Amino acid sequence: MAEPTTTRETSLGSVGGPDAVLAPAPAALPADVAAAPAPGRGPGRVRTALGWVPVVGLGLLVAAAVVGPALAGADPRDVDLSAVLEPPSREHPLGTDSSGRDVLQRSLSGLRVSLTVGLVAALAAGLVGTVVGVLAGTLGGWVDRVTMRVVDAIAAVPHLLLGIFVVALFRPSLGAVVASVALTHWVSTARVVRAVVLSVRERDYVDAAVVAGASRWSLARRHHVPAVAPHALLAWSLMVPHAIMHESALSFLGLGLPPHLPSLGTMIASGQGALLAGQWWPAVVPGAFVVALGLCTIGATGRLRRRWSARLPSEERW
């Protein structure tokens, strides 16, 4: 086989004369590179579109929880013994329960309750964890050691078991459920915040502030708290789905909200008898709302975590 040449001879009458040397022709691109999709298309764009699915789903669920009960009109606690365990129909799109109450209306009201409990409990847990983490990281010494041993002890107990113990101290109420979730979910935030504070303490500008005579509280207010704020907000957002699942589990066990207050967990608990008898809608419909709410919340907070972590310095990403 002839060797490839990088020059091409030209005739005497060609442009450039006989001594003209042409530039080598560009080599052909490999097959995998030539077949690569153009920027902005292909799998990357599909992944970006799929990443918005949980965000849109969470927005729809929140909108349904806010405006759904008002649009339904009727009170979800109204009992109609003439329409007990009716299957899905035009009048009742998702059927009725064992007391003749519309399952869709009660599910939307329970969705509102679950979202309220999840947001409030996660916010309370996030505040407790942030305060404990900042104090442990700022003071250090025996305060840090004692605090982290308490955190380890609480983290060693299953959240649901500890939540049952906390909520059993009070009568079933919304405040008892919020307290139960808040007092059992703050340890993860405390660990993250403490780690960030310990990292900030090693920075040069903090050492300069210490040399200049800044107190520990001044360091916490000027340097530690601003540094941990993004991490604390992310930890709070990631805690919301756990709080929602925790509330549903407590209500299912009969230790959460009172029976007259619509909740997804209480609806599942009251519908399990009908499920065994073949009427699936009183338990499956609120269960589907719980699963959808949990998946959408986890997906949306995961997307928020990735976008926010990408903006942080490499040593602060988590």
C-alpha positions, 0 to 999 in steps of 0.5 A: 500500500502506498504511503500517504503523502502530505503534499500534492504535486501540481502541474506547471500551469496550475495556480501557485506553480510547481513548487507550491506546497499545499497544507496537509488535509485534516485527518478524519474524526474518529467514528465515536466523535463524529457521531457525538450529538451537538451541544445542547442535545442528547442525553444531557438535555434529557437528564435536565428535563427529567430533573424538573419532573419532581420540581413540577410534581411538588409544585402541583401537589402544593397547589392541590394542598392549598387550593384543593380543599377550597375548590371542593367546597364540602367539608371533608369531615361530613359523614354520609352513611348512605354512600359508604365505601362507594367505588370511584364514580363521577360524583366521587372521583376516588370513592368514599370511605367507611363513613361515606366521606369523599376520599379525594377531599380528605386526601387533599386536606390530609396533604395540606396537614402533612405538608404543614407538619413537614415544613414546620417540624423540619424548620424547627429541627433545622434551627435546633441543629444549627444552634447546637452545631455552631455552639459546639464548633465555636466553643470547642473543648469539653462543650464540643465533646459533650455535645457530640456524645449527646448527638451520637446517643440520639442518632443511635436510637431509631427515629421512629422509636424515639418519636413514639416515646416523645409523642406518647408524653402528650395527647395526640395533637399537631404540636405533639407531632411537630415536637416529636419530629423536631426533637429526633431529626436535628442531629444530622444538621448539627453534625454538618454545621459543626463540620463547617464551623471547624473548617472555617476556624482554620481559615487565614482570615479567622486567624487574623481576626483572632490575632486582632482580638475578636471574641468567640461570639464575634467570630460566630456572628461575623464568620461562622453563621454566614458560612453555615447558612447555605448548608443549614438551608440545604439540610432543612430542605432535605429534612422535609421528606423525612418529617412528612414520612415520620408524621404519616407513620405516627398517624398510621400507628394512632399516635399522631394527629387526632382522628377527626383531623384529616391526615394521610397517615390516619386515612391509611390506618382507617382504610386498611380494614376496607383494603382487606375486604377488597375496597382498595381506594380508602387506603391506596389513594392516601398512600399514593399521595404519601409516596408521590409527596415523598418522591417529589420532595426528595427529588426537588431537594436533591436538585437544589442540593446539586445546584447549590453545592456546585456554587460552593468552593470545592472544600465546602461541598457536601 
